[in-house]
Amino acid sequence: MGTIFLVHDPSSDPSTRCPFALKVVDKFAFRFKLEAERHARWEIQVLTRLSSLNPYPFLPSIMGSFESDEFMGWAIPYCPVFEVSRAASAP
């Protein structure tokens, strides 16, 4: 539910070394608008709680979120698949 973009901030990261994932939910694109919006709020709440605890290396942390009349969005650090699988198999 939603679209995920790989983005970076060119003003603070001109070399694109620290990309992040931006998930955007169009509040009006879903047939069950209320359910989609409720799920998006729940996802932001869970990520916020995980971020407020001592960060665990295998759990995502929220970098920020936004909401407008049409969209809800939040950013998390980008982790390529090969890094996740490498970290999971490390001793």
ChimeraX attribute file (.defattr): number of C-alpha atoms within 10 A of each C-alpha:
attribute: neighborCount
match mode: 1-to-1
recipient: residues
	/A:1	13
	/A:2	16
	/A:3	11
	/A:4	15
	/A:5	13
	/A:6	12
	/A:7	15
	/A:8	18
	/A:9	13
	/A:10	10
	/A:11	8
	/A:12	9
	/A:13	11
	/A:14	10
	/A:15	11
	/A:16	13
	/A:17	9
	/A:18	14
	/A:19	17
	/A:20	19
	/A:21	19
	/A:22	20
	/A:23	18
	/A:24	20
	/A:25	20
	/A:26	18
	/A:27	21
	/A:28	14
	/A:29	13
	/A:30	14
	/A:31	9
	/A:32	10
	/A:33	13
	/A:34	12
	/A:35	12
	/A:36	19
	/A:37	19
	/A:38	10
	/A:39	13
	/A:40	21
	/A:41	13
	/A:42	12
	/A:43	13
	/A:44	19
	/A:45	13
	/A:46	13
	/A:47	19
	/A:48	17
	/A:49	12
	/A:50	16
	/A:51	16
	/A:52	10
	/A:53	9
	/A:54	7
	/A:55	11
	/A:56	10
	/A:57	9
	/A:58	9
	/A:59	10
	/A:60	17
	/A:61	20
	/A:62	20
	/A:63	15
	/A:64	13
	/A:65	15
	/A:66	11
	/A:67	12
	/A:68	9
	/A:69	8
	/A:70	10
	/A:71	15
	/A:72	19
	/A:73	20
	/A:74	20
	/A:75	23
	/A:76	17
	/A:77	16
	/A:78	16
	/A:79	13
	/A:80	8
	/A:81	9
	/A:82	9
	/A:83	10
	/A:84	12
	/A:85	10
	/A:86	9
	/A:87	12
	/A:88	10
	/A:89	8
	/A:90	6
	/A:91	4
